[in-house]
Amino acid sequence: MTDGRGEGAAAPRYRIEDLLRIMERLRDPEHGCPWDLKQDFASIVPSTLEECYELAAAIEAGDFGHVEDELGDVLFQVIFYARLGEERNLFSFASVVDGLAGKLLRRHPHVFRDGNIEGIVDDRSDAASVGQRWEAIKAAERAGRAQHGVLDDVPVCLPALPRAQKLQKRAARIGFDWADREAVLRKFDEEYDELREALATGDADAIEDELGDLLFTVVNLARHEKLDAEAALRRASVKFERRFHAMERFAADAGDDLGAKGAAALDELWERAKTDERGEAD
């Protein structure tokens, strides 16, 4: 068993116990870090979200050295929350690990016989039955938490696109879904027409409502195509950024100020950026 650093790499100097001790030292009331001591559960949530997005960006870029670094940053967030929980006698890192291990064993009876880590299940279930069993187990867990609705445990704090996709996926599991891609596209056309009608009225509330419906339908289309809406939008944003940088480069090479150009000139540069990109791809 290796540590993932490759043959010949130095053995790790620190273990999880060291990381927990570092966190304890950072939160020491007398000798700890002033910044870390000021933090609480709510104040580090923005950092947690930022670190998770940075991890996602590194994965999408295929920069696995950076992935390793970002995983450490995400782990630090977990350690931080665990320390805050321990200080308030709410929970500890050990109880978090215990709860997670128990949940994984409980939710994978097709792998762990009798909930035993080394228990082997000889009768391998197919993917469909595994998915059905998973949902039944999660439904029982929701019932135990007094959450009886299909959508009850979809986190409100999720970003809008993944939350919409998760809500749709949950509803689809009980049959509340569009039959196929064409049905979603018809709904898209309907929502697009309603948005145009709202725009004609100038009613900001109606426009926001209809725009939201259109975006929700786009997420539905992504789900039907087995795509992740958030990843698709990030990909589009990266593409826009790449092409815009090319426009800036073209203007700079010509000794021009991009911001001083008119709409027609900007469109021309945009088309040039697209053409150059297609040429590089070929």
C-alpha positions in Angstrom: 0.0 0.0 0.0 1.4 3.4 -1.0 0.7 6.9 0.0 0.0 8.0 -3.6 3.2 10.1 -4.0 5.0 7.7 -6.3 8.0 5.3 -5.9 11.0 6.9 -4.2 9.0 9.7 -2.6 9.7 10.5 1.1 7.3 9.0 3.6 4.8 11.4 5.0 5.9 13.2 8.1 2.5 13.9 9.6 -0.6 11.9 10.3 -4.2 12.8 10.9 -3.4 12.9 14.7 -0.9 15.6 14.0 -3.4 17.6 12.0 -5.9 17.4 14.8 -3.2 18.6 17.2 -2.3 21.5 14.9 -6.0 22.6 14.9 -6.1 22.3 18.7 -3.0 24.5 18.9 -4.5 27.1 16.5 -7.6 27.4 18.7 -5.6 27.5 22.0 -7.1 30.6 23.8 -3.8 31.7 25.1 -1.2 30.8 22.5 -3.3 30.2 19.4 -3.8 32.1 16.1 -5.9 35.4 16.6 -7.6 34.8 13.2 -8.5 31.2 13.9 -9.7 32.1 17.4 -12.2 34.6 16.0 -13.9 32.1 13.7 -17.1 30.2 14.3 -19.3 27.8 12.3 -20.9 30.5 10.3 -17.8 32.5 9.6 -15.9 29.7 7.9 -18.7 28.6 5.6 -17.6 31.0 2.8 -14.1 29.6 3.0 -15.4 26.0 2.8 -17.4 26.8 -0.3 -14.4 28.5 -1.9 -12.1 25.6 -1.2 -14.6 23.1 -2.7 -14.9 25.1 -5.8 -11.1 25.4 -6.1 -10.9 21.6 -5.8 -13.4 21.2 -8.5 -11.5 23.7 -10.7 -8.3 21.7 -10.2 -10.0 18.5 -11.1 -11.5 19.9 -14.2 -8.1 21.3 -15.2 -6.5 17.9 -14.7 -3.9 19.5 -12.4 -3.6 16.6 -9.9 -0.7 18.2 -8.0 -3.1 21.0 -7.3 -5.9 18.6 -6.6 -3.7 17.1 -3.8 -3.2 20.6 -2.3 -6.9 21.5 -2.6 -7.9 18.2 -0.9 -5.8 19.3 2.0 -7.5 22.6 2.2 -11.0 20.9 2.1 -9.8 18.5 4.9 -8.7 21.4 6.9 -12.2 22.8 6.8 -13.6 19.5 8.1 -10.9 19.5 10.9 -11.9 23.1 11.8 -15.6 22.3 12.1 -14.8 19.2 14.2 -12.7 21.3 16.5 -15.5 23.9 16.9 -17.9 21.0 17.6 -15.6 19.5 20.2 -15.2 22.9 22.0 -18.9 23.1 22.4 -19.4 19.5 23.3 -21.5 19.0 20.2 -19.4 16.4 18.4 -15.8 15.5 17.6 -13.7 14.4 14.7 -13.9 10.8 16.1 -17.7 11.0 16.2 -17.8 12.4 12.6 -15.7 9.5 11.4 -17.8 7.0 13.4 -21.0 8.4 12.0 -19.7 8.4 8.4 -18.4 4.8 8.6 -21.6 3.6 10.0 -23.6 5.3 7.3 -21.5 3.9 4.5 -21.8 0.4 6.0 -25.5 0.8 6.4 -26.1 2.2 2.9 -24.0 -0.6 1.2 -25.4 -3.9 2.3 -24.6 -5.2 -1.2 -20.9 -4.8 -0.3 -20.6 -5.2 3.5 -22.4 -8.3 4.7 -24.2 -7.8 8.0 -22.7 -4.3 8.2 -19.2 -5.8 8.8 -16.3 -4.0 7.1 -14.8 -7.3 6.0 -18.1 -9.1 5.4 -18.3 -10.3 1.7 -21.6 -10.5 -0.2 -21.4 -13.2 -2.7 -24.6 -12.3 -4.6 -23.7 -9.2 -6.5 -26.7 -7.0 -7.1 -27.2 -5.2 -10.4 -27.1 -1.4 -10.6 -30.8 -0.9 -10.7 -31.5 -2.9 -7.5 -28.6 -1.1 -5.8 -30.1 2.3 -6.6 -33.5 1.2 -5.3 -32.1 -0.1 -2.1 -30.1 3.0 -1.6 -33.2 5.2 -1.9 -35.1 2.9 0.5 -32.3 3.2 3.1 -32.1 7.0 2.7 -35.9 7.2 3.0 -35.7 5.3 6.3 -33.0 7.6 7.5 -35.2 10.7 6.6 -38.1 9.1 8.5 -35.8 8.7 11.5 -35.0 12.4 11.4 -38.7 13.3 11.0 -38.1 14.1 7.3 -40.9 12.3 5.4 -41.0 14.3 2.1 -39.0 13.2 -1.0 -37.3 16.6 -1.1 -36.9 17.2 2.6 -33.2 16.8 2.9 -32.1 18.6 -0.2 -29.8 21.3 1.3 -31.2 24.8 0.9 -27.6 26.2 0.9 -26.6 24.4 -2.3 -25.8 26.6 -5.3 -28.9 27.1 -7.4 -28.0 24.9 -10.4 -27.0 21.8 -8.5 -29.9 22.2 -6.1 -32.3 22.5 -9.0 -30.8 19.3 -10.5 -31.0 17.4 -7.2 -34.6 18.4 -6.7 -35.5 17.3 -10.2 -33.7 14.0 -9.7 -35.5 13.3 -6.5 -38.9 14.0 -8.0 -38.0 11.8 -11.0 -37.4 8.8 -8.7 -41.2 8.7 -7.9 -42.1 9.2 -11.6 -42.6 13.0 -11.6 -40.6 13.7 -14.7 -40.7 14.5 -18.4 -40.9 11.4 -20.6 -37.9 12.3 -22.8 -35.7 15.0 -24.3 -38.3 16.2 -26.7 -40.8 16.8 -23.9 -38.2 19.0 -22.1 -37.5 20.9 -25.3 -41.2 21.6 -25.7 -41.3 22.9 -22.2 -38.2 25.1 -22.9 -40.1 26.6 -25.9 -43.1 27.3 -23.7 -41.0 28.9 -20.9 -39.1 31.0 -23.5 -42.3 32.4 -24.9 -43.6 33.2 -21.4 -40.3 35.0 -20.7 -40.7 37.1 -23.8 -44.2 38.0 -22.8 -43.0 39.0 -19.4 -40.2 41.1 -20.9 -42.8 42.9 -23.0 -44.7 44.0 -19.8 -41.6 45.4 -18.1 -42.7 43.8 -14.8 -39.4 42.9 -13.1 -41.0 40.4 -10.7 -42.7 38.5 -13.6 -39.5 38.6 -15.6 -37.5 37.1 -12.7 -40.1 34.5 -12.2 -40.2 33.4 -15.9 -36.4 33.6 -16.2 -36.1 31.3 -13.3 -38.6 28.9 -14.9 -36.5 28.9 -18.1 -33.3 28.2 -16.2 -35.0 25.4 -14.3 -36.0 23.9 -17.6 -32.4 24.1 -18.9 -31.2 22.2 -15.8 -33.9 19.6 -16.6 -32.5 19.3 -20.1 -29.0 18.8 -18.7 -30.2 16.1 -16.4 -32.0 14.3 -19.2 -28.8 14.4 -21.2 -26.9 13.0 -18.1 -24.9 16.2 -17.9 -24.1 18.3 -14.8 -25.6 21.7 -15.2 -23.1 23.4 -12.9 -20.2 21.8 -14.8 -21.7 22.8 -18.1 -22.0 26.5 -17.0 -18.5 26.5 -15.6 -17.2 25.2 -19.0 -19.1 27.9 -20.8 -17.6 30.5 -18.4 -14.1 29.2 -19.0 -14.6 29.3 -22.7 -15.9 32.9 -22.6 -12.9 33.9 -20.4 -10.4 32.2 -22.8 -11.9 34.0 -25.8 -12.1 37.3 -24.1 -8.4 37.1 -23.2 -7.7 36.4 -26.9 -9.6 39.6 -27.8 -7.5 41.5 -25.3 -4.3 40.0 -26.8 -5.4 40.9 -30.4 -6.1 44.5 -29.3 -2.8 44.7 -27.5 -0.8 43.3 -30.4 -2.3 46.0 -32.6 -1.6 48.7 -30.0 -5.3 49.3 -29.4 -7.4 49.7 -26.3 -10.1 47.1 -26.2 -12.3 49.2 -24.0 -12.2 52.0 -26.6 -13.5 49.9 -29.5 -17.1 50.0 -30.7 -19.6 47.1 -30.7 -18.9 46.1 -34.3 -15.1 46.0 -33.7 -15.6 44.0 -30.6 -17.8 41.5 -32.4 -15.1 41.1 -35.1 -12.5 40.4 -32.5 -14.8 37.9 -30.8 -15.4 36.0 -34.1 -11.6 36.1 -34.7 -11.1 34.5 -31.2 -13.6 31.8 -32.1 -12.0 31.1 -35.5 -8.5 30.9 -34.0 -9.7 28.5 -31.3 -11.3 26.2 -33.9 -8.1 26.3 -35.9 -6.0 25.3 -32.9 -8.4 22.5 -32.2 -7.9 21.1 -35.7 
